[in-house]
Amino acid sequence: MKPLADLQARSLVLLCVLQMWTGSTNCCLAPGGDYRFELDLPKKFVVPKRGVALIPCAFSAPMRTHPGRQVWFRGSPEFPLRPPEVERKDGLYSPMISIYSECSIILRNTQDLSGEYGFMLEWGTKERHVFPDRVKVAPCFAKVSLTPSTGVFVAGEKNNLTCSLSKNCPGRDPKVTWKELGKGSKQIIPLKYADKQNKYLGYSEQLLYTPVPEDHQTKITCEATYGRNLSASDTVTLTVHSQPEILNSSSCTLSQDLLTCVCVSQGVPLPDIYWSLAQDEHDFITDKASDSHMTVISTFRIHVGNFTINSTMCVSRSALGLASMTIPVNVVEGFKNELRWTIKGLVFALFTVLAFCLMFIWIRAASQRVRQVPYNPLQEKADTVNCITTT
């Protein structure tokens, strides 16, 4: 039985290799497995030649989509391309030894069809999948390159950003605009390249840039305007590494026997935070969270008895350096008790004064009623009659 199983396994592998060579997408799957939606566009930018643009393309899709319909569109899936402006062309994508199926096309009359193009699959009655990748077709392109080429800057160091236009862009002096610049210093240097016949092969501009830590993840766009209502642009996202820095929002508070310290630090890459009190024998709890791509917050909690230290130290460390800050301990419970008793004393004093005032007003009113007896003429007449009778 074992030789038979080995023979079946070798036959399956050979069949899989042959199907991969032919571009089939229905092989080499584990039991119960399936393919994912994937699209490979080797060229994200295509420059047409003589009104024709060649777009190599290959894709994979789950088996439930077979047989499906391949649809190319311009801008939005609601605008599909139809012959004669698009033509299916196999052989543009190579090598084809993979699980992909080819979806390469030829665009014609591209002078009227410049723009972004996408690809989608349709199957069944109303099922479809739109791939997120896009390819741009235009006679002129802009490309922003970074120096260093890794695209990783260090805060405070000078760097170059170069915006280059393809050689087939019309005009020698296009209007180049840098947009969404960060806070770093900058200086623009225009550059032109010419061949031996003094024909310009391209145009580029360099931006001297000294980034600051706040420029991390900043997007910079180079836009070149040429001709009438024609432009080319490219955008890059900066990665700015910076040394750790501890912010003044860090604090420590002591409430009864619970000491809570918060250390807020910035830096790229995100630094690690250490506490000096963590070296003691007490049990402690630390929490670490990041609220952005360059800020990290460490919270330190510890139960203490007779705590006599009035400060602690926070240390922030990364591969670029370290920073430390001594954070004073703010005792908040004593202040709360003192404030509570102060309020109670004020309320008691207020009620006491109010009671004395009410008592004084009552006594005064009573004395006034005793002194001021009201006049009664009938009583006076009765007294007179009694006096005459007696006489």
WOPE-V383639 format. One line per field, one symbol per residue. ss: DSSP state (H for helix, E for strand, L for the rest). A space follows every 10 residues. Layout:
ss->???
This chain:
ss->LHHHHHHHHH HHHHHHHHHH HHLLLLLLLL LLLLLLLEEE LLLLEELLEL LEEEELLEEE LLHHHLLLEE EEEELLLLLE LLLLLEEELL LLLLLLLLLL EELLEEEELL LLLLEEEEEE EEELLLEEEE LLLLEEELLL LEEEEEELLL LEEELLLEEE EEEEELLLLL LLLLEEEEEL LLLLEEEEEE EEEELLLLLE EEEEEEEEEE LLHHHLLLEE EEEEEELLLE EEEEEEELEE EEEEEELLLL EEEEELLEEE EEEEEEEELL LEEEEHHHHL LLLEEEEEEE LLLLEEEEEE EEELLLLLLL EEEEEEEELL EEEEEEEEEE ELHHHHHHHH HHHHHHHHHH HHHHHHHHHH HHHHHHHHHH HLLLLLHHHH HHHHHHHHHH L
